[in-house]
Every structure is written in C-alpha cells, then in structure tokens.
C-alpha cells in the first residue's frame, strides 16, 4: 500500500508556472505507475499526465507542451511542472498510483489560475 500527499498548489496569474509535488510512502514506489488527475468545479475528474515505471510519459492533449511529469524514485516523489498556465487549468489536482490493479489517491491540491 502507498500513501500520497500533494503539495505546491496555489494562485497564479495566467501564463505563470507552478510545480506540484506528490510525496509517497512505501518501498515499492518505483513499481507503481504514477499519474496526475484534476477536477474542476462542476466537472468530472480528468486525466492530466502519467508516467510508467520505466519513465515513459503520456499527456492529455490539453496540457501537451505545457506540463511535464517526472518522478524521482530515490526521493519517492512525483512531480508535475506546469508552465503557461491558463484559467481553464483551474482545478483540484490529484496524485494517483496504480500497482497490480489497485489504485491509490492523494487528497488533492488546489490550483487557481487568474486571468
């Protein structure tokens, strides 16, 4: 089992940047597929980005070229670098981990982008 704690959210102006972090517990972090999801008010939770055990990345079309997902297995931490932020990126961002069919979620961190 793994526990996930996100940090790094906040208020930023359009065009600005933020870096989200997700600190994980557990020795098997390197074995998990990790990802970021987000949920805006009144909308369903949506996929943002994912990174495999081997470092292969995948992004939603809406964030390609602006967001970068990375992981540091030694620090058991997942990151999401967000550049060129837009008001439509405003949401609660969740860190997620998947291993052998089991999913784990963090509590979320709020990102607000003002126009």
Buried (B, 14 or more C-beta within 10 A) or exposed (E): EBEBBBBBBEEBEEEBEBBBBBBBEBEEBEEBBBBBBBBBEEEEBEBBBBBEBEEEBBBBEBBEEBBBBBBEBEEBBBBBBBBEBBEEBBBBBBBBBBBEEEEBBBEBBEBBBEE
